[in-house]
Amino acid sequence: MKIKHLLIFLTILALVFTAISYASDNCDKYSKTSDEYTKCLEDLLDKAGQKIANDTNKLTTLTNQKVYLTDQIYLAELRIQRSEAKIRDTEVQIVKTASDITDLGARIDKLVNSIDYQKKVLDSRMRERYKSTDESVVLFFGSDDLSKMIKKIEYLVVMEKFDNKLMSEMRETKQNFDTQKRLFEDKKAEEVKFKTNLVSEKVILIANNADLQDKKAELEKLIKDTQDDESKWQEILAQARADLEATDAVLGGKGIEGIGAAVKTGQKIATVISGRSCNSGGTHLHFAVRKNGSSQNPFNYLKKISDFLNCSGSSCSSRGGDPFNPSGSWKWPLVGNITLTQGYGYTWAIKNTWVGNLYSFHDGVDLQPSAPSVYAVADGTFYKGSYNGSGGCQLRYVRLDHKNGMQSYYLHVNY
C-alpha cells in the first residue's frame, strides 16, 4: 500500500509541476500582433516538442502516460495559437496589399487623365504648327514678319518633340503601374488563398486537439477503474505484450498445427472466444492475410459491405479513425453487423494510444462480431493451430491455405 500511495503522490506532484510550468510558459505578455509574440510561440513549440520527445521513452506507467498526454494537448494548443497568429498577420497583409492596389489604381487614373490632357495639348500645337506653316508661305511673298513666323514654327517643333517625349514617358510609367498593380493583385490572391489554407489547418488542429482530449478522458477513466493501481496497469501492459508476441509468432509460422482438411467458402471453421481470454483483452477476431509469406491488407480482399460500425478512432464513427474500405471479392469471416476496433498498418491506436509503445504496425484487422461463428472467406485447406506464449498462455487460431500462395488467419478463436 505504501508503494501505491507513493505512486499517487508522484502522479499529483508531476501534474502540479506540469500545470505550474505551463502557467508560466505563455506569451500573453506580448501583443498578439507583434513579432515578439510569434517568436515566443515558436520557442514554446520547440520546448514542447523536445519534452514530448523525451516523454516517449518513459511511457511504461500511468503517471507518465497522463503527463505525456498533457504535454501533447499543450503542444496542440500552442499550434492552434500559432495558426491564429499567422491568420492575423495574413489579414493585416491582405489589407495592406488591398490599400496598395487602391493607391496604384488612383495613380493610374490620374496618369490617364494627364496623358489625355497632354495629347490634347500636342494636337493643338500640331494644328498650330501646320497653320503657321501655311501662313509662312503667304508671308514669304508679301510680309516682313517671315523671320518671326519661322521662329514660331521652330518653337512649335521643339515643343512637339517635348510633348512626344513626355507622352512616351507617361505611357511607360502607366505600363509600369499596370504591371505593379497586377503583381499586387496576384499577391493579394495568394494571401487570400494562404489565409484559407490556414483556416482549414486551424480546423484540423482543433479537431486533433479534441481527439487528444477524448483520449485523455479515456486514460483518466482507466486510472479511475484501476484506482491508480500500478500493478494492474503493468498487468495490462504484460497482457498486450504477450498478445503481440503470440500474434507475431503465429503469423510468422511458429504455431503448432494439425492435419489439414478441405473447406469451402462460407463454411463454419471456428467461434470467437467470448470476453477476456489468454492474450486478449476482450471479444474480438484478429483477421490477417498473407501472400507468399508477405503481409497484406485484408480490406484488399474482403468484399464491400454496408452493415458495419467503425470504432477504430477516439470513438465510434469519429473522424480520424482507420479506413474501412474493403474492395475485394472474399466473403467476410463474420456475419451480421461487424465492428472494426483497429485497422491495418499504422493505425489510429498506434498514433494516439499507449499501444504505440509496443508496436508500430498492426498486422491484420480487429473485428468485433454480432454473432460468434467464424466462416471461411474462400475455398482452401483448413488447419487448426496454437501457440504457447509468455505466461503459459495458449493462443488458438485457424489458418486457411488458398490458391496462389494466399493464406488467411483467424486468431482468438475456439474450434
C-alpha positions in Angstrom: 0.0 0.0 0.0 2.9 2.4 0.7 4.1 2.0 -2.9 0.6 2.7 -4.2 0.3 5.9 -2.1 3.7 7.0 -3.2 2.7 6.5 -6.9 -0.5 8.5 -6.3 1.6 11.3 -4.6 4.1 11.3 -7.5 1.2 11.5 -10.1 -0.3 14.5 -8.4 3.1 16.1 -7.9 4.0 15.6 -11.6 0.8 17.1 -12.8 1.1 20.1 -10.4 4.6 20.8 -11.7 3.3 20.4 -15.3 0.5 22.9 -14.6 2.9 25.4 -12.9 5.3 25.1 -15.9 2.5 25.7 -18.4 1.1 28.6 -16.4 4.5 30.4 -16.7 5.1 29.3 -20.3 2.8 31.6 -22.2 3.2 34.6 -24.5 0.4 36.8 -23.1 2.9 39.5 -22.1 3.3 40.3 -25.8 0.8 41.9 -28.1 -0.7 39.2 -30.3 0.1 41.2 -33.4 3.8 41.7 -32.6 6.8 39.8 -33.8 7.8 39.1 -30.2 4.5 37.1 -29.8 5.2 35.0 -32.8 8.8 34.3 -31.8 7.6 33.4 -28.3 5.2 30.9 -29.7 7.9 29.3 -31.9 10.2 29.0 -28.8 7.5 27.3 -26.8 6.6 24.9 -29.6 10.3 23.9 -29.8 10.4 23.3 -26.0 7.1 21.3 -26.0 8.3 19.2 -28.9 11.6 18.4 -27.1 9.7 17.5 -23.9 7.4 15.1 -25.8 10.4 13.5 -27.5 11.8 12.9 -24.0 8.5 11.7 -22.7 8.2 8.9 -25.3 10.9 6.9 -23.6 9.0 6.9 -20.3 5.5 5.6 -21.2 5.5 2.5 -19.0 3.4 3.9 -16.2 0.0 5.5 -15.8 1.7 8.6 -14.4 3.9 9.2 -17.4 1.0 8.3 -19.8 -1.0 11.2 -18.3 1.9 13.6 -18.3 2.6 12.7 -21.9 -1.0 13.3 -22.9 -1.0 16.7 -21.1 2.2 17.7 -23.0 0.6 16.6 -26.3 -2.5 18.7 -25.5 -0.3 21.7 -24.6 1.6 21.3 -27.9 -1.7 21.1 -29.8 -3.0 24.3 -28.1 0.3 26.1 -29.0 -0.1 25.1 -32.6 -3.6 26.5 -32.6 -2.3 29.8 -31.2 0.5 29.9 -33.8 -2.1 29.2 -36.5 -4.3 32.1 -35.2 -1.2 34.4 -35.2 -0.5 33.5 -38.8 -4.1 34.2 -39.8 -4.0 37.6 -38.1 -0.7 38.5 -39.8 -2.0 37.4 -43.2 -5.2 39.5 -42.7 -3.1 42.6 -42.0 -1.0 41.9 -45.1 -4.2 41.4 -47.2 -5.5 44.8 -46.0 -2.1 46.5 -46.8 -1.9 44.9 -50.3 -5.5 46.0 -51.0 -4.6 49.5 -50.0 -1.5 49.4 -52.3 -3.8 48.3 -55.1 -6.3 51.1 -54.5 -3.4 53.6 -54.3 -2.0 52.4 -57.6 -5.4 52.5 -59.2 -5.8 56.1 -58.2 -2.4 57.0 -59.6 -3.1 55.2 -62.9 -6.4 57.1 -63.2 -4.6 60.4 -62.7 -1.9 59.4 -65.2 -4.5 58.5 -67.8 -6.1 61.9 -67.3 -2.7 63.6 -67.7 -2.0 61.6 -70.8 -5.3 62.6 -72.3 -4.7 66.3 -71.5 -1.1 66.2 -72.8 -2.4 64.6 -76.0 -4.9 67.4 -76.5 -2.0 69.9 -75.9 0.1 68.1 -78.5 -2.8 68.0 -81.0 -3.3 71.7 -80.5 0.4 72.5 -81.1 0.5 70.4 -84.2 -2.5 72.2 -85.6 -0.9 75.5 -84.7 2.3 74.5 -86.5 0.5 73.4 -89.7 -1.4 76.7 -89.6 1.8 78.7 -89.1 3.5 76.8 -91.9 0.7 77.7 -94.3 0.8 81.3 -93.2 4.6 81.4 -93.7 4.2 80.6 -97.3 1.9 83.6 -97.8 4.3 85.8 -95.8 7.2 84.7 -97.8 5.7 86.6 -100.8 4.3 89.6 -99.0 5.4 90.2 -95.4 8.4 91.4 -93.5 7.5 89.2 -90.5 8.7 86.0 -92.0 11.6 85.6 -89.6 9.2 85.8 -86.6 7.0 83.2 -88.2 9.9 80.9 -88.7 11.0 81.2 -85.1 7.4 80.4 -84.1 7.5 77.3 -86.2 10.8 76.2 -84.8 9.4 76.8 -81.2 6.4 74.6 -82.0 8.6 71.9 -83.4 10.7 71.8 -80.3 7.5 71.8 -78.1 6.1 69.0 -80.2 9.2 66.9 -79.6 9.0 67.7 -75.9 5.3 66.7 -75.8 6.0 63.4 -77.7 8.8 62.6 -75.2 6.6 63.4 -72.2 3.7 61.3 -73.7 6.1 58.4 -74.2 7.4 58.7 -70.6 3.9 58.9 -69.2 2.8 55.8 -71.2 5.8 53.9 -69.9 5.1 55.0 -66.3 1.4 53.9 -66.8 2.6 50.5 -68.1 4.9 50.1 -65.1 2.0 51.0 -62.8 -0.3 48.5 -64.5 2.3 45.7 -64.1 2.8 46.6 -60.5 -0.9 46.6 -59.9 -1.3 43.1 -61.5 1.5 41.9 -59.2 -0.2 43.3 -56.2 -3.5 41.7 -57.3 -1.7 38.3 -57.7 -0.1 38.8 -54.3 -3.4 39.5 -52.7 -5.0 36.4 -54.3 -2.1 34.3 -52.9 -2.5 35.8 -49.5 -6.3 35.1 -49.5 -5.6 31.5 -50.6 -2.9 31.2 -47.8 -5.4 32.5 -45.3 -8.0 30.0 -46.4 -5.4 27.2 -46.0 -4.5 28.5 -42.6 -8.2 28.5 -41.5 -8.5 24.9 -42.7 -5.4 23.9 -40.9 -6.7 25.5 -37.7 -10.0 23.5 -38.0 -7.9 20.3 -38.3 -5.7 21.3 -35.3 -8.8 21.9 -33.2 -10.2 18.5 -34.3 -6.9 16.8 -33.4 -6.9 18.5 -30.0 -10.5 17.3 -29.4 -9.3 13.8 -30.1 -6.4 14.2 -27.6 -8.9 15.5 -25.0 -11.1 12.4 -25.6 -8.0 10.2 -25.3 -7.0 11.9 -22.0 -10.6 11.3 -20.7 -10.3 7.6 -21.6 -7.0 7.4 -19.8 -8.4 9.2 -16.7 -11.2 6.6 -16.8 -8.7 3.8 -16.9 -6.8 5.4 -14.0 -10.1 5.6 -12.1 -11.0 2.0 -13.0 -7.6 0.7 -11.7 -7.7 3.2 -8.8 -4.2 4.2 -9.6 -3.0 0.7 -9.1 0.2 0.5 -11.0 0.3 -3.3 -10.7 -3.0 -3.6 -12.6 -1.6 -1.2 -15.3 1.6 -3.3 -15.6 -0.7 -6.4 -15.9 -2.5 -4.8 -18.8 0.8 -4.0 -20.5 2.1 -7.5 -19.9 -1.0 -9.0 -21.5 -0.7 -6.7 -24.5 2.9 -7.7 -25.0 2.0 -11.3 -24.7 -0.7 -10.9 -27.3 1.7 -9.1 -29.7 4.3 -11.8 -29.2 1.8 -14.7 -29.8 0.3 -12.9 -32.9 3.7 -12.3 -34.4 4.7 -15.9 -33.8 1.5 -17.3 -35.4 1.7 -15.1 -38.4 5.4 -15.9 -38.7 4.6 -19.6 -39.0 5.7 -20.7 -35.5 2.4 -22.2 -34.4 1.8 -25.9 -33.9 -0.8 -27.1 -36.4 -2.8 -30.3 -37.0 -3.6 -32.1 -40.2 -5.2 -30.1 -43.0 -8.7 -30.5 -44.3 -10.5 -29.0 -47.3 -13.2 -26.4 -46.7 -15.5 -24.3 -48.9 -16.3 -20.7 -49.0 -18.7 -19.8 -46.2 -18.1 -23.0 -44.2 -18.0 -22.5 -40.4 -14.5 -23.1 -39.1 -14.4 -21.7 -35.6 -16.1 -19.4 -33.0 -14.8 -16.2 -31.5 -13.8 -16.5 -27.8 -16.3 -14.5 -25.7 -14.9 -12.0 -23.2 -11.4 -11.8 -21.9 -9.1 -14.8 -22.7 -5.4 -15.6 -22.8 -3.6 -12.8 -24.6 -6.9 -11.0 -25.4 -8.5 -8.0 -23.6 -12.0 -8.7 -24.9 -14.1 -10.4 -27.5 -12.6 -9.9 -31.0 -11.4 -11.7 -34.1 -7.9 -10.8 -35.4 -8.1 -11.5 -39.1 -4.9 -11.4 -41.2 -3.9 -12.2 -44.7 -0.6 -13.4 -46.2 0.6 -13.8 -49.8 3.7 -15.8 -50.3 4.6 -15.0 -46.7 4.2 -11.2 -47.0 1.6 -9.3 -45.0 -1.4 -8.0 -46.9 -4.2 -5.5 -46.1 -7.3 -7.7 -45.5 -9.5 -4.9 -46.9 -7.9 -5.5 -50.4 -9.6 -9.0 -50.4 -12.8 -8.7 -48.4 -15.8 -7.5 -50.3 -17.7 -4.3 -49.7 -20.4 -4.3 -47.0 -22.8 -1.8 -45.6 -23.6 -3.4 -42.2 -20.6 -2.2 -40.1 -19.5 0.2 -37.5 -16.1 1.9 -37.4 -14.9 2.3 -33.8 -11.2 2.4 -34.6 -10.8 6.1 -33.6 -11.4 8.1 -30.4 -15.0 7.0 -30.6 -17.3 5.1 -32.9 -17.8 6.8 -36.2 -15.4 9.6 -35.1 -13.2 11.4 -37.7 -9.6 10.3 -37.8 -10.2 6.6 -37.3 -8.7 3.9 -39.5 -10.0 3.4 -43.1 -12.8 1.0 -43.6 -12.6 0.4 -47.4 -13.0 -3.2 -48.4 -12.7 -3.7 -52.2 -12.1 -7.4 -52.9 -14.3 -10.4 -53.5 -13.9 -12.6 -50.4 -16.8 -13.3 -48.1 -16.4 -11.9 -44.6 -15.3 -14.3 -41.8 -18.2 -13.0 -39.7 -21.9 -12.4 -40.4 -24.3 -9.7 -39.1 -23.2 -6.3 -38.0 -19.4 -6.0 -37.8 -17.5 -3.5 -35.7 -13.9 -2.5 -36.6 -11.9 -1.8 -33.5 -8.5 -1.5 -35.2 -7.5 -1.3 -38.8 -4.4 -2.4 -40.8 -0.9 -0.9 -40.7 -0.1 2.4 -38.9 -3.4 2.7 -37.1 -5.1 5.4 -35.0 -4.4 3.4 -31.9 -0.7 3.3 -32.6 -0.5 7.0 -33.3 -2.7 8.1 -30.3 -2.6 5.5 -27.5 -0.1 3.6 -25.4 -0.1 0.6 -27.8 2.2 2.7 -30.0 4.9 2.0 -27.4 4.5 -1.8 -28.1 4.3 -1.9 -31.9 4.3 0.4 -34.9 2.4 -1.8 -37.3 -0.9 -3.7 -36.9 -0.7 -6.9 -39.0 -4.4 -7.5 -39.7 -7.7 -6.1 -38.6 -9.5 -6.5 -35.3 -13.3 -7.2 -35.6 -16.0 -7.5 -33.0 -18.8 -9.8 -34.1 -22.5 -9.7 -33.5 -22.5 -13.5 -33.7 -19.6 -15.7 -32.7 -19.4 -18.1 -35.7 -16.3 -17.7 -37.9 -16.5 -18.7 -41.6 -14.0 -19.4 -44.4 -13.6 -16.4 -46.6 -12.7 -18.6 -49.6 -12.0 -22.2 -50.6 -8.9 -23.6 -49.0 -7.2 -26.1 -46.8 -8.1 -25.7 -43.1 -5.5 -26.0 -40.3 -6.1 -25.8 -36.5 -3.2 -24.2 -34.7 -2.0 -22.9 -31.4 1.0 -21.1 -29.9 2.2 -21.3 -26.3 3.5 -17.8 -25.4 4.5 -15.8 -22.4 3.0 -16.6 -19.1 1.9 -20.1 -20.2 -1.0 -18.8 -22.3 -2.0 -20.7 -25.4 -3.3 -18.7 -28.4 -5.6 -20.7 -30.6 -6.0 -19.8 -34.3 -7.1 -21.2 -37.6 -5.2 -20.9 -40.9 -6.5 -21.4 -44.4 -4.3 -22.1 -47.4 -5.9 -20.7 -50.5 -4.5 -20.9 -54.1 -1.6 -18.8 -55.5 0.2 -18.5 -52.2 -2.7 -16.9 -50.4 -3.3 -17.6 -46.7 -5.9 -16.2 -44.2 -5.5 -16.3 -40.4 -8.2 -16.2 -37.7 -6.9 -15.6 -34.2 -8.6 -15.6 -30.7 -10.9 -18.4 -31.6 -12.1 -21.8 -30.4 -12.5 -24.8 -32.7 
